Amino acid sequence: MSDESSDPGVVLAVAVGRSRSQAAVFDLAGRELAGDTRDHEVGISAEALMPEVVERMTKMVASIDLPVLAIGMSLPGVVNPDLGMSIDTPAMGGWDGVQLAPYFTALTDAPLILAHDAHALARSELFNSDHPVRNALVIKASTGLGMGIITDGKVVTGALGAAGEIGHTRIDAAGDRPCRCGSTGCLETVASGWALAQRLTDSGVPAGHVRDLVAAALAGDAVARGLLREGGRQLGEVVATAVNLLNPEVVVIGGDMAGAFDLYTAGVRESVYARANPIATRELTFMAQLHGDSSGLVGCAAMAIESLSDPQ
């Protein structure tokens, strides 16, 4: 932990997912000083969750007694960072169009930097790394599916911030299965954590969350293991196209399904090597997320810390 007396302040990191929220305080070297992770109901509204998140952060900041300089926050789905709001988060109803900065005003007037959760995950791969990747696909395989893209050492977000929204790519294997986004035939309907957990439950093994699926697989449940491997294969079909387009050096597997990294990645790798151009896979490697379960938070902290040197 850093010497607080020599530190000008701290940054806050908030990673809101479909089923849990992580909140932490970081010093300017990117070291976590305090943190708190809690599950919440899937689909919880901003009005219900945000006051509780800010209350948790207020308690953490009070124990550190340093000024807050910036806040980094991530959400699943597409966001507008200039307006500080979600603009397309299908799995979290009631968040689109809600400005989030006002929730923090009672705690701090520090600026809020908002990002897509897969983009924040990608940012974590570049932060506090001895050998940061230059070209990578960073997969968030959890309740939903998303991808962060790193090209020439920078995270690519796209014209509307929607780069890497692979979960709602339509694939033949999904048929006409209804997706939570309102469409049908999305990759998420056959390969996301919510879909795989439901299939495990239907088989007779209760799984309220993708973490239950992963735990069952690690405990040796054959159905759970088969579902994870199959989900990895389905994801790999879409990732193979991205590998051909972007020629990354590494595919990083993150999110809750990375808890069964070897099993899940075997499925992803199988499809990628079968479908991608051999030259694109010749030196391609697969690796787990650099900062483990804290990767999303680290990415949010990195955004906040780097914003302090942004002249704008």
Contacts in CASP RR format, 6 or more apart in sequence:
PFRMAT RR
TARGET T0000
AUTHOR 0000-0000-0000
METHOD contacts of the structure
MODEL  1
MSDESSDPGVVLAVAVGRSRSQAAVFDLAGRELAGDTRDHEVGISAEALM
PEVVERMTKMVASIDLPVLAIGMSLPGVVNPDLGMSIDTPAMGGWDGVQL
APYFTALTDAPLILAHDAHALARSELFNSDHPVRNALVIKASTGLGMGII
TDGKVVTGALGAAGEIGHTRIDAAGDRPCRCGSTGCLETVASGWALAQRL
TDSGVPAGHVRDLVAAALAGDAVARGLLREGGRQLGEVVATAVNLLNPEV
VVIGGDMAGAFDLYTAGVRESVYARANPIATRELTFMAQLHGDSSGLVGC
AAMAIESLSDPQ
1 27 0 8 1.000
1 31 0 8 1.000
1 33 0 8 1.000
2 27 0 8 1.000
2 28 0 8 1.000
2 29 0 8 1.000
2 31 0 8 1.000
2 33 0 8 1.000
4 64 0 8 1.000
4 65 0 8 1.000
4 66 0 8 1.000
7 27 0 8 1.000
7 28 0 8 1.000
7 66 0 8 1.000
8 28 0 8 1.000
8 66 0 8 1.000
8 67 0 8 1.000
8 69 0 8 1.000
9 27 0 8 1.000
9 28 0 8 1.000
9 66 0 8 1.000
9 67 0 8 1.000
9 68 0 8 1.000
9 69 0 8 1.000
10 25 0 8 1.000
10 26 0 8 1.000
10 27 0 8 1.000
10 28 0 8 1.000
10 33 0 8 1.000
10 61 0 8 1.000
10 64 0 8 1.000
10 66 0 8 1.000
10 67 0 8 1.000
10 68 0 8 1.000
10 69 0 8 1.000
11 25 0 8 1.000
11 26 0 8 1.000
11 28 0 8 1.000
11 68 0 8 1.000
11 69 0 8 1.000
11 70 0 8 1.000
11 71 0 8 1.000
11 72 0 8 1.000
11 110 0 8 1.000
11 301 0 8 1.000
11 304 0 8 1.000
11 305 0 8 1.000
11 308 0 8 1.000
12 23 0 8 1.000
12 24 0 8 1.000
12 25 0 8 1.000
12 26 0 8 1.000
12 57 0 8 1.000
12 61 0 8 1.000
12 68 0 8 1.000
12 70 0 8 1.000
12 71 0 8 1.000
12 72 0 8 1.000
12 108 0 8 1.000
12 110 0 8 1.000
12 304 0 8 1.000
13 22 0 8 1.000
13 23 0 8 1.000
13 24 0 8 1.000
13 25 0 8 1.000
13 26 0 8 1.000
13 71 0 8 1.000
13 72 0 8 1.000
13 73 0 8 1.000
13 296 0 8 1.000
13 297 0 8 1.000
13 298 0 8 1.000
13 299 0 8 1.000
13 300 0 8 1.000
13 301 0 8 1.000
13 304 0 8 1.000
14 21 0 8 1.000
14 22 0 8 1.000
14 23 0 8 1.000
14 53 0 8 1.000
14 57 0 8 1.000
14 71 0 8 1.000
14 72 0 8 1.000
14 73 0 8 1.000
14 74 0 8 1.000
14 300 0 8 1.000
15 21 0 8 1.000
15 22 0 8 1.000
15 23 0 8 1.000
15 73 0 8 1.000
15 74 0 8 1.000
15 117 0 8 1.000
15 120 0 8 1.000
15 296 0 8 1.000
15 297 0 8 1.000
15 300 0 8 1.000
16 49 0 8 1.000
16 53 0 8 1.000
16 73 0 8 1.000
16 74 0 8 1.000
16 75 0 8 1.000
16 76 0 8 1.000
16 117 0 8 1.000
17 75 0 8 1.000
17 76 0 8 1.000
17 92 0 8 1.000
17 117 0 8 1.000
17 142 0 8 1.000
17 143 0 8 1.000
18 42 0 8 1.000
18 43 0 8 1.000
18 76 0 8 1.000
18 91 0 8 1.000
18 92 0 8 1.000
18 142 0 8 1.000
18 143 0 8 1.000
18 144 0 8 1.000
18 194 0 8 1.000
19 39 0 8 1.000
19 40 0 8 1.000
19 41 0 8 1.000
19 42 0 8 1.000
19 143 0 8 1.000
19 209 0 8 1.000
20 37 0 8 1.000
20 38 0 8 1.000
20 39 0 8 1.000
20 40 0 8 1.000
21 37 0 8 1.000
21 38 0 8 1.000
21 40 0 8 1.000
21 49 0 8 1.000
21 53 0 8 1.000
22 35 0 8 1.000
22 36 0 8 1.000
22 37 0 8 1.000
22 294 0 8 1.000
22 296 0 8 1.000
22 297 0 8 1.000
23 35 0 8 1.000
23 36 0 8 1.000
23 37 0 8 1.000
23 53 0 8 1.000
23 56 0 8 1.000
23 57 0 8 1.000
23 60 0 8 1.000
23 297 0 8 1.000
24 32 0 8 1.000
24 33 0 8 1.000
24 34 0 8 1.000
24 35 0 8 1.000
24 36 0 8 1.000
24 60 0 8 1.000
24 294 0 8 1.000
24 297 0 8 1.000
24 301 0 8 1.000
25 32 0 8 1.000
25 33 0 8 1.000
25 34 0 8 1.000
25 35 0 8 1.000
25 57 0 8 1.000
25 60 0 8 1.000
25 61 0 8 1.000
25 64 0 8 1.000
26 32 0 8 1.000
26 33 0 8 1.000
26 301 0 8 1.000
26 304 0 8 1.000
26 305 0 8 1.000
27 33 0 8 1.000
28 69 0 8 1.000
28 305 0 8 1.000
28 308 0 8 1.000
30 127 0 8 1.000
30 128 0 8 1.000
30 298 0 8 1.000
30 301 0 8 1.000
30 302 0 8 1.000
30 305 0 8 1.000
32 294 0 8 1.000
32 297 0 8 1.000
32 301 0 8 1.000
33 60 0 8 1.000
33 64 0 8 1.000
34 60 0 8 1.000
34 63 0 8 1.000
34 64 0 8 1.000
35 60 0 8 1.000
35 297 0 8 1.000
36 56 0 8 1.000
36 60 0 8 1.000
38 56 0 8 1.000
39 209 0 8 1.000
40 49 0 8 1.000
42 91 0 8 1.000
42 143 0 8 1.000
42 194 0 8 1.000
43 91 0 8 1.000
43 92 0 8 1.000
43 93 0 8 1.000
44 92 0 8 1.000
45 92 0 8 1.000
45 93 0 8 1.000
45 94 0 8 1.000
45 95 0 8 1.000
46 94 0 8 1.000
46 95 0 8 1.000
46 98 0 8 1.000
46 100 0 8 1.000
46 103 0 8 1.000
47 98 0 8 1.000
50 100 0 8 1.000
50 103 0 8 1.000
51 103 0 8 1.000
53 103 0 8 1.000
54 103 0 8 1.000
54 104 0 8 1.000
54 106 0 8 1.000
54 107 0 8 1.000
57 107 0 8 1.000
58 106 0 8 1.000
58 107 0 8 1.000
61 68 0 8 1.000
61 107 0 8 1.000
61 108 0 8 1.000
67 108 0 8 1.000
68 107 0 8 1.000
68 108 0 8 1.000
68 110 0 8 1.000
69 110 0 8 1.000
69 304 0 8 1.000
69 308 0 8 1.000
70 110 0 8 1.000
70 111 0 8 1.000
70 112 0 8 1.000
70 113 0 8 1.000
70 304 0 8 1.000
70 305 0 8 1.000
70 307 0 8 1.000
70 308 0 8 1.000
71 104 0 8 1.000
71 108 0 8 1.000
71 110 0 8 1.000
71 111 0 8 1.000
71 112 0 8 1.000
71 113 0 8 1.000
71 304 0 8 1.000
72 112 0 8 1.000
72 113 0 8 1.000
72 114 0 8 1.000
72 115 0 8 1.000
72 300 0 8 1.000
72 301 0 8 1.000
72 303 0 8 1.000
72 304 0 8 1.000
72 307 0 8 1.000
73 100 0 8 1.000
73 112 0 8 1.000
73 113 0 8 1.000
73 114 0 8 1.000
73 115 0 8 1.000
73 300 0 8 1.000
74 114 0 8 1.000
74 115 0 8 1.000
74 116 0 8 1.000
74 117 0 8 1.000
74 119 0 8 1.000
74 120 0 8 1.000
74 121 0 8 1.000
74 296 0 8 1.000
74 299 0 8 1.000
74 300 0 8 1.000
75 86 0 8 1.000
75 89 0 8 1.000
75 92 0 8 1.000
75 95 0 8 1.000
75 114 0 8 1.000
75 115 0 8 1.000
75 116 0 8 1.000
75 117 0 8 1.000
76 89 0 8 1.000
76 91 0 8 1.000
76 92 0 8 1.000
76 116 0 8 1.000
76 117 0 8 1.000
76 143 0 8 1.000
76 144 0 8 1.000
77 86 0 8 1.000
77 88 0 8 1.000
77 89 0 8 1.000
77 90 0 8 1.000
77 116 0 8 1.000
77 117 0 8 1.000
77 165 0 8 1.000
78 86 0 8 1.000
78 87 0 8 1.000
78 88 0 8 1.000
78 89 0 8 1.000
78 116 0 8 1.000
78 160 0 8 1.000
78 161 0 8 1.000
78 162 0 8 1.000
78 165 0 8 1.000
79 85 0 8 1.000
79 86 0 8 1.000
79 87 0 8 1.000
79 89 0 8 1.000
79 114 0 8 1.000
79 115 0 8 1.000
79 116 0 8 1.000
79 161 0 8 1.000
80 86 0 8 1.000
80 87 0 8 1.000
80 114 0 8 1.000
81 113 0 8 1.000
81 114 0 8 1.000
81 115 0 8 1.000
83 97 0 8 1.000
83 99 0 8 1.000
84 99 0 8 1.000
84 100 0 8 1.000
84 101 0 8 1.000
84 112 0 8 1.000
84 114 0 8 1.000
85 95 0 8 1.000
85 96 0 8 1.000
85 97 0 8 1.000
85 98 0 8 1.000
85 99 0 8 1.000
85 100 0 8 1.000
85 114 0 8 1.000
86 92 0 8 1.000
86 95 0 8 1.000
86 96 0 8 1.000
86 97 0 8 1.000
86 98 0 8 1.000
87 96 0 8 1.000
87 97 0 8 1.000
87 160 0 8 1.000
88 96 0 8 1.000
88 162 0 8 1.000
89 95 0 8 1.000
89 96 0 8 1.000
90 168 0 8 1.000
90 179 0 8 1.000
90 180 0 8 1.000
90 181 0 8 1.000
90 182 0 8 1.000
91 143 0 8 1.000
91 144 0 8 1.000
91 180 0 8 1.000
91 181 0 8 1.000
91 194 0 8 1.000
100 112 0 8 1.000
100 114 0 8 1.000
101 111 0 8 1.000
101 112 0 8 1.000
104 110 0 8 1.000
104 112 0 8 1.000
111 307 0 8 1.000
113 303 0 8 1.000
113 304 0 8 1.000
113 307 0 8 1.000
115 123 0 8 1.000
115 157 0 8 1.000
115 300 0 8 1.000
115 303 0 8 1.000
116 148 0 8 1.000
116 157 0 8 1.000
116 161 0 8 1.000
116 162 0 8 1.000
117 140 0 8 1.000
117 146 0 8 1.000
117 296 0 8 1.000
118 138 0 8 1.000
118 139 0 8 1.000
118 140 0 8 1.000
118 146 0 8 1.000
118 147 0 8 1.000
118 148 0 8 1.000
118 164 0 8 1.000
119 148 0 8 1.000
119 155 0 8 1.000
119 157 0 8 1.000
119 161 0 8 1.000
119 163 0 8 1.000
120 296 0 8 1.000
120 299 0 8 1.000
120 300 0 8 1.000
120 303 0 8 1.000
121 138 0 8 1.000
121 140 0 8 1.000
121 148 0 8 1.000
121 254 0 8 1.000
121 255 0 8 1.000
121 289 0 8 1.000
121 295 0 8 1.000
121 296 0 8 1.000
121 299 0 8 1.000
122 136 0 8 1.000
122 138 0 8 1.000
122 148 0 8 1.000
122 149 0 8 1.000
122 150 0 8 1.000
122 155 0 8 1.000
122 252 0 8 1.000
123 155 0 8 1.000
123 299 0 8 1.000
123 302 0 8 1.000
123 303 0 8 1.000
124 289 0 8 1.000
124 290 0 8 1.000
124 291 0 8 1.000
124 295 0 8 1.000
124 296 0 8 1.000
124 298 0 8 1.000
124 299 0 8 1.000
124 302 0 8 1.000
125 132 0 8 1.000
125 133 0 8 1.000
125 136 0 8 1.000
125 138 0 8 1.000
125 150 0 8 1.000
125 252 0 8 1.000
125 289 0 8 1.000
125 290 0 8 1.000
125 295 0 8 1.000
126 132 0 8 1.000
126 133 0 8 1.000
126 150 0 8 1.000
126 153 0 8 1.000
126 155 0 8 1.000
126 302 0 8 1.000
127 298 0 8 1.000
127 299 0 8 1.000
127 301 0 8 1.000
127 302 0 8 1.000
128 298 0 8 1.000
129 290 0 8 1.000
132 153 0 8 1.000
133 150 0 8 1.000
133 153 0 8 1.000
133 249 0 8 1.000
133 250 0 8 1.000
133 252 0 8 1.000
134 150 0 8 1.000
134 152 0 8 1.000
134 153 0 8 1.000
134 249 0 8 1.000
135 150 0 8 1.000
135 151 0 8 1.000
135 152 0 8 1.000
135 153 0 8 1.000
135 246 0 8 1.000
135 247 0 8 1.000
135 248 0 8 1.000
135 249 0 8 1.000
135 250 0 8 1.000
136 149 0 8 1.000
136 150 0 8 1.000
136 248 0 8 1.000
136 249 0 8 1.000
136 250 0 8 1.000
136 251 0 8 1.000
136 252 0 8 1.000
137 147 0 8 1.000
137 148 0 8 1.000
137 149 0 8 1.000
137 150 0 8 1.000
137 239 0 8 1.000
137 242 0 8 1.000
137 243 0 8 1.000
137 246 0 8 1.000
137 248 0 8 1.000
137 250 0 8 1.000
137 251 0 8 1.000
137 252 0 8 1.000
138 147 0 8 1.000
138 148 0 8 1.000
138 149 0 8 1.000
138 150 0 8 1.000
138 252 0 8 1.000
138 254 0 8 1.000
138 289 0 8 1.000
139 145 0 8 1.000
139 146 0 8 1.000
139 147 0 8 1.000
139 148 0 8 1.000
139 235 0 8 1.000
139 239 0 8 1.000
139 251 0 8 1.000
139 252 0 8 1.000
139 253 0 8 1.000
139 254 0 8 1.000
139 255 0 8 1.000
139 268 0 8 1.000
140 146 0 8 1.000
140 147 0 8 1.000
140 148 0 8 1.000
140 254 0 8 1.000
140 255 0 8 1.000
141 193 0 8 1.000
141 232 0 8 1.000
141 235 0 8 1.000
141 253 0 8 1.000
141 254 0 8 1.000
141 255 0 8 1.000
141 256 0 8 1.000
141 257 0 8 1.000
141 258 0 8 1.000
141 264 0 8 1.000
142 193 0 8 1.000
142 210 0 8 1.000
142 254 0 8 1.000
142 255 0 8 1.000
142 256 0 8 1.000
142 257 0 8 1.000
143 192 0 8 1.000
143 193 0 8 1.000
143 194 0 8 1.000
143 209 0 8 1.000
143 210 0 8 1.000
143 256 0 8 1.000
144 167 0 8 1.000
144 188 0 8 1.000
144 192 0 8 1.000
144 193 0 8 1.000
144 194 0 8 1.000
145 166 0 8 1.000
145 167 0 8 1.000
145 187 0 8 1.000
145 188 0 8 1.000
145 191 0 8 1.000
145 192 0 8 1.000
145 193 0 8 1.000
145 235 0 8 1.000
146 164 0 8 1.000
146 165 0 8 1.000
146 166 0 8 1.000
146 167 0 8 1.000
147 164 0 8 1.000
147 165 0 8 1.000
147 166 0 8 1.000
147 239 0 8 1.000
147 242 0 8 1.000
148 155 0 8 1.000
148 156 0 8 1.000
148 163 0 8 1.000
148 164 0 8 1.000
149 155 0 8 1.000
149 156 0 8 1.000
149 163 0 8 1.000
149 164 0 8 1.000
149 242 0 8 1.000
149 246 0 8 1.000
150 156 0 8 1.000
150 248 0 8 1.000
151 246 0 8 1.000
156 163 0 8 1.000
157 163 0 8 1.000
164 242 0 8 1.000
166 187 0 8 1.000
166 235 0 8 1.000
166 238 0 8 1.000
166 239 0 8 1.000
166 242 0 8 1.000
167 186 0 8 1.000
167 187 0 8 1.000
167 188 0 8 1.000
167 191 0 8 1.000
167 192 0 8 1.000
167 238 0 8 1.000
168 179 0 8 1.000
168 181 0 8 1.000
168 183 0 8 1.000
168 186 0 8 1.000
168 187 0 8 1.000
168 188 0 8 1.000
169 186 0 8 1.000
169 187 0 8 1.000
169 238 0 8 1.000
170 183 0 8 1.000
170 184 0 8 1.000
170 185 0 8 1.000
170 186 0 8 1.000
170 187 0 8 1.000
171 185 0 8 1.000
171 186 0 8 1.000
171 187 0 8 1.000
171 190 0 8 1.000
171 234 0 8 1.000
171 237 0 8 1.000
171 238 0 8 1.000
173 190 0 8 1.000
173 234 0 8 1.000
173 237 0 8 1.000
174 184 0 8 1.000
174 185 0 8 1.000
174 186 0 8 1.000
174 187 0 8 1.000
174 189 0 8 1.000
174 190 0 8 1.000
175 184 0 8 1.000
175 185 0 8 1.000
176 184 0 8 1.000
176 185 0 8 1.000
177 184 0 8 1.000
177 185 0 8 1.000
177 186 0 8 1.000
177 189 0 8 1.000
177 190 0 8 1.000
178 184 0 8 1.000
178 189 0 8 1.000
179 185 0 8 1.000
179 186 0 8 1.000
179 188 0 8 1.000
179 189 0 8 1.000
180 188 0 8 1.000
180 194 0 8 1.000
181 188 0 8 1.000
187 234 0 8 1.000
187 235 0 8 1.000
187 238 0 8 1.000
188 194 0 8 1.000
188 195 0 8 1.000
189 195 0 8 1.000
190 231 0 8 1.000
190 234 0 8 1.000
191 230 0 8 1.000
191 231 0 8 1.000
191 232 0 8 1.000
191 234 0 8 1.000
191 235 0 8 1.000
193 210 0 8 1.000
193 213 0 8 1.000
193 256 0 8 1.000
193 257 0 8 1.000
194 210 0 8 1.000
196 210 0 8 1.000
196 213 0 8 1.000
196 227 0 8 1.000
196 228 0 8 1.000
196 231 0 8 1.000
197 207 0 8 1.000
197 208 0 8 1.000
197 209 0 8 1.000
197 210 0 8 1.000
197 212 0 8 1.000
197 213 0 8 1.000
198 207 0 8 1.000
199 227 0 8 1.000
200 207 0 8 1.000
200 212 0 8 1.000
200 213 0 8 1.000
200 216 0 8 1.000
200 221 0 8 1.000
200 223 0 8 1.000
200 224 0 8 1.000
200 227 0 8 1.000
201 207 0 8 1.000
201 208 0 8 1.000
203 223 0 8 1.000
205 216 0 8 1.000
205 221 0 8 1.000
205 223 0 8 1.000
205 224 0 8 1.000
206 212 0 8 1.000
207 213 0 8 1.000
207 216 0 8 1.000
207 224 0 8 1.000
209 256 0 8 1.000
210 256 0 8 1.000
210 257 0 8 1.000
211 256 0 8 1.000
213 224 0 8 1.000
213 227 0 8 1.000
213 228 0 8 1.000
214 224 0 8 1.000
214 228 0 8 1.000
214 256 0 8 1.000
214 257 0 8 1.000
214 259 0 8 1.000
214 260 0 8 1.000
216 223 0 8 1.000
216 224 0 8 1.000
217 224 0 8 1.000
217 225 0 8 1.000
217 226 0 8 1.000
217 227 0 8 1.000
217 228 0 8 1.000
217 260 0 8 1.000
217 263 0 8 1.000
218 259 0 8 1.000
218 260 0 8 1.000
225 263 0 8 1.000
228 257 0 8 1.000
228 260 0 8 1.000
228 263 0 8 1.000
228 264 0 8 1.000
229 263 0 8 1.000
229 264 0 8 1.000
229 266 0 8 1.000
229 267 0 8 1.000
230 267 0 8 1.000
231 264 0 8 1.000
231 267 0 8 1.000
232 257 0 8 1.000
232 264 0 8 1.000
232 265 0 8 1.000
232 267 0 8 1.000
232 268 0 8 1.000
232 271 0 8 1.000
233 267 0 8 1.000
233 268 0 8 1.000
233 270 0 8 1.000
233 271 0 8 1.000
234 271 0 8 1.000
235 268 0 8 1.000
235 271 0 8 1.000
236 267 0 8 1.000
236 268 0 8 1.000
236 270 0 8 1.000
236 271 0 8 1.000
236 272 0 8 1.000
236 275 0 8 1.000
237 271 0 8 1.000
237 275 0 8 1.000
239 251 0 8 1.000
239 268 0 8 1.000
239 271 0 8 1.000
239 272 0 8 1.000
240 271 0 8 1.000
240 272 0 8 1.000
240 274 0 8 1.000
240 275 0 8 1.000
240 276 0 8 1.000
241 275 0 8 1.000
241 276 0 8 1.000
242 248 0 8 1.000
243 251 0 8 1.000
243 272 0 8 1.000
243 276 0 8 1.000
243 277 0 8 1.000
243 280 0 8 1.000
243 281 0 8 1.000
243 284 0 8 1.000
244 276 0 8 1.000
244 277 0 8 1.000
244 280 0 8 1.000
247 280 0 8 1.000
248 284 0 8 1.000
249 283 0 8 1.000
249 284 0 8 1.000
249 285 0 8 1.000
250 284 0 8 1.000
250 285 0 8 1.000
250 286 0 8 1.000
250 287 0 8 1.000
251 268 0 8 1.000
251 272 0 8 1.000
251 284 0 8 1.000
251 285 0 8 1.000
251 286 0 8 1.000
251 287 0 8 1.000
252 286 0 8 1.000
252 287 0 8 1.000
252 288 0 8 1.000
252 289 0 8 1.000
252 290 0 8 1.000
253 261 0 8 1.000
253 264 0 8 1.000
253 265 0 8 1.000
253 268 0 8 1.000
253 286 0 8 1.000
253 287 0 8 1.000
253 288 0 8 1.000
253 289 0 8 1.000
254 288 0 8 1.000
254 289 0 8 1.000
254 292 0 8 1.000
254 295 0 8 1.000
255 289 0 8 1.000
255 295 0 8 1.000
257 264 0 8 1.000
258 264 0 8 1.000
258 288 0 8 1.000
258 289 0 8 1.000
258 292 0 8 1.000
261 288 0 8 1.000
265 286 0 8 1.000
268 286 0 8 1.000
269 286 0 8 1.000
272 281 0 8 1.000
272 284 0 8 1.000
273 281 0 8 1.000
276 284 0 8 1.000
289 295 0 8 1.000
291 297 0 8 1.000
291 298 0 8 1.000
291 299 0 8 1.000
END
